[in-house]
Amino acid sequence: MTFDAAAFLSAIENVDKKIPLPEFCQKLRELGLPLSNSWGKTIGGLQDIAKSKITPADILGALDTLVIWLSDYLIHYSKAVLVFPINPKATGGVPKLAAAFEAGLGAVHILTDHPKVFPGLLSKTEVGGFTDRLVLRQIIKQSDHISFIFTSVKLYQVRDIIPISLDDGLALQKLSGYTKVIAIKTVAHEHIDVVRFRHDSAATGPEGIDLIIDVTKPGASPLNSEEITARAAQYIALIKGAINAANPGVQLPDQLNFFSAMKKIYDSTSGNVCELSFTTTIGGSVKRDKMKKNTADLRSETWHAGGRLAISNAAVPDTIDIYRLGVSWKIAASKDEPILTIPGRYRSLSTAQIDHAVVLGCTERASFDFAFSQLMAFC
């Protein structure tokens, strides 16, 4: 395949908007490509190689591999997952639903006018023009799934603390006497979301439609449950609208409830339970335990294991009711260490309903699908 310099340059131009420099440089190091300690120098070096007329074929191949990795990263990194199990007898099967969804996208006015070919990202000057719009980027058809990749731009409030010098106070009397101000600015953030129609998936459970929502946002914290639910509602409406536009009368089932999966995972030997929120059933205490390292297992930690044994052997034995759980895995032949969180809250104990899970730490499909398959195995 001939190297496409223009496509490569578009793919890396705004990569700093979604990928931390250390992770990007780690991949460059693996591929034998030049890197630096700043985004400007790193991107500049790659641009020079892509534009050169004398770049060796193996280096051009590494650049193509980098673009493939970028696509994988954006599709699988930091995602919330909602799963809609599909009954083939009632709906005609997932492939039929995927075809209806694709055919109905025009009827629900989904646009395809993103200025970059995926995995290219919007620039700072472009992103504001796509606020609150869903844009179809790419359709990936593989043997076991059909994935529709979307961009969605949302506005977020970012809080900054700005130090005030004596000169600032003299220049603007309103600042006189203050040592810092708290400033809030609005930032447009590009999300990469996926609607995946999964079929022939013996490893990941029954056929289904997976809504894979980007939970990144400006700052270090991911989206909270309310933000995830709000973003998911937009896509649920899209899925229902597009399918029914092409195939009227098809009913999308309710998403899977992940509440019962928490106890099953905790009682298993799968992974390392790195976070747990629970109450004691009789004692009524509320506790949250979190390991310093995600790769350590709370189930075997001395304090937790001892406490669990003590309440089970008490004169009046007690048990725990789990409402939030995080579990991580080390995967053979992968540097990723996926973390699956089922993010319930205390009130989840009364509703017994958690409709989404969060998968962090995945830069490739293999690790994401591993974490997803573990989730499905306990549902």
Protein Blocks (a to p, Z undefined) as FASTA:
>chain_A
ZZdfklmmmmmmmmmmmpcfklmmmmmmmnopacdfbfklmmmmmmmmmmpmkbcfklmm
mmmmmmmmmmmmmmmgopadddddddfklnopaklmmmmmmmmmmmnopafkbfbdcfbd
cdfklmmmmgoiacdfbdcddfkbccddddddddddddddddddfklmmmmmklgoiabd
cddddddddddddddddehilknopadddddddfbdedjbdcdfklmmmmmmmmmmmmmm
mmmmmmghiacdddddfklmmmmmmmmmghjdfbdcdddfklopacddddfblkbcfklg
mklmmmmmmmmmmmbdcddddfbdcdddddehiabdcdddddddfklmmnopafbdcdeh
iabfklmmmmmmmmmmmZZ
